[in-house]
């Protein structure tokens, strides 16, 4: 796909992986709508790239639909959707005080998995109605899973399950949308330098970075963004989950 002039939506685009992706798509010529719950930060990022900021709870059906319609009105037909919105709330199924509150598990799945699907169903419907571009393509959807989908640690049952679900729907959706020329891929990042990671003490960040075989450091959001842009531009990439983790395989804890 040639990104020049196409509309794009990046959820969770105010910071971290999403903000880096919004910048990378803009550099490729796309017109980007940033979806985020933090509208102030989203507006700041949007000003930097000449995009638009829209407040959106990705797990809200009607709210998500309104946000997508607003994005289409402001950036034009949307050909790219990158889902970066998510939470990583740690929990054990059974803690010192007994079973974890079910609502905590539900919230993580609601945002990470159902929120991702909500955006896909809305944007894919719009993409299906657009004229074909080169190679009969109509759009590209990129989701964010995690290496926790494959080797989740103790304390990650909700996060691992939600991200495994994102991985699990990648191929079925790619097959469903193939006849429309809409591709679906997922990126599964390892340990990346994001606001969530930066909340940890510096020594913890350094220790985690050293656990990566090579390069022995935290991933950079720009490296995620570079892969997201490449997926958009390489039409043969479809139905695949790509680990971006420096050969990391996480230990049980």
Number of C-alpha atoms within 10 A of each C-alpha: 20 14 19 13 16 21 23 29 31 25 31 26 31 28 22 22 28 28 25 22 27 32 23 22 28 22 14 16 15 24 28 31 30 29 30 25 17 17 16 14 16 25 20 16 22 22 12 10 17 15 22 21 28 25 19 21 21 29 21 16 14 12 14 21 18 14 21 22 17 15 24 17 11 16 19 17 22 27 27 29 25 30 28 26 27 22 15 14 15 15 17 15 15 11 10 7 6 9 10 14 11 9 10 14 21 12 16 24 23 21 21 27 27 20 22 26 21 19 25 20 12 17 24 23 11 18 23 18 11 15 11 15 13 10 9 12 21 25 29 26 27 27 26 26 30 26 23 21 21 17 16 22 17 14 17 21 20 23 27 24 20 29 26 21 19 25 26 15 17 21 19 13 21 21 15 12 19 16 12 20 19 25 30 29 25 27 25 22 22 21 22 23 18 16 11 12 16 12 10 11 9 11 9 13 18 14 13 16 19 14 19 20 13 13 14 16 19 23 20 15 19 18 17 24 22 15 16 25 23 15 22 26 15 11 18 9 15 23 20 16 22 17 17 19 22 18 14 19 16 16 10 9 8
